[in-house]
């Protein structure tokens, strides 16, 4: 499914989008109303170059802010919260890599009322969803992998939240699920 076309058809080109990802696999071209959260310093720097009109945060989304920074782990081109022990990267055969500290934020601190949200956070997607103030019309969340045995460690919470908030699952791909409301 072409997520960019889905978002355009459902919301139009002036919609407000947010992507919380570990890496630069964004679905949105640089001209859109776009918020991006990226904890990896290399990807953050690259995002600043690629998306000059976007609001870009160098931070990791966490469940709550116990400390101003959080450890992330670098594994190949992937990055994940060190505290998340079951993430897709390990199902692809990578070993834990270098630890670095990055700023920690909760999703509600950046939630300006998004129309669409993409959460590809290597097992930490629930941390954004649990603190979401807005109720976007389109949600895309990394929930599983049909190529490996990975299933998001918070899949039960994600499914309950989407059901409680009136979302309908419309697509389940190789690793992402899309809901609309």
Buried (B, 14 or more C-beta within 10 A) or exposed (E): EEBBEBBEEEBEEEBBBBBBBBBBEBBBEEEBBBBBBBBBBEBBEBBBEBBEEBBBBBBBBBBEEEEEBBBBBBBEBBBBBBBBEBBBBBBBEBEEBEEBBBBBBBBEEBBEEBBBBBBBBBBBBBBBBBBBEBEBBBBBBBBBBEEEEBBBBBBEBBBEBBEEEEBEBEEEBEBBBBBBE
